[in-house]
Amino acid sequence: MNLTRFAVVLTASFLAVTSAASAQNSMPMGSMHMDHATGGQKLPTESGQSAFAAIHEVVTMLEADPKTDWSKVDIDDLRQHLIDMDNVMLRAKIGYQPQGNGEIVHVTGDGDVRDSIRRMVDMHVRMAGTTKDWSMKAHDTDNGVDVSIVATSPSAMQKIRALGFIGMMSDGMHHQMHHWMLATGAMSGM
């Protein structure tokens, strides 16, 4: 089998499986169509790599909502944000400098990683940088962002050290709403 034919067969197979998986998520398990489409075989519920899965979930929700305003939907904006998240979580260098009742976190990288750091960290500090345990302030540096974190108590300081910067970034349930706002055009360019 030549490479082009293999790619076409692979793509067709992928589309068939993802269509069936989408049907599985939107149809009752006992459905005749479901049994026919998959030969009774259960399919995985995860639609792929995490960014793809996040986008798939949002697209499924948008398609299920008859009130979706497709003129405002911007999945590319959500995709860019997910790329930024990936760069910060996996490629940024993070250094810690103790300071009084807190610390300064140096989040650095080059090129695209630096740009992702600036978009992600600045936005996160604005949206969720103040909690019952800490307050954050961020300022850009030549190769990323410095974040000043002040603990509200000694036990909060222990929590800050235990979580580290990445744990603090992941804290809370604001991410889902933020992703939804990006995808629906309620918050663009973030």
Secondary structure, DSSP 8 states (H G I E B T S, - for coil): --HHHHHHHHHHHHHHHHHHHHHHHHS-TT-HHHHHHHTT----S--SSHHHHHHHHHHHHHHH-TT--TTT--HHHHHHHHHHHHHHHHH-EEEEEEETTEEEEEEE-SHHHHHHHHHHHHHHHHHH-B-SSEEEEEEEETTEEEEEEEESSHHHHHHHHHHHHHHHHH-SSHHHHHHHHHHTTSS---
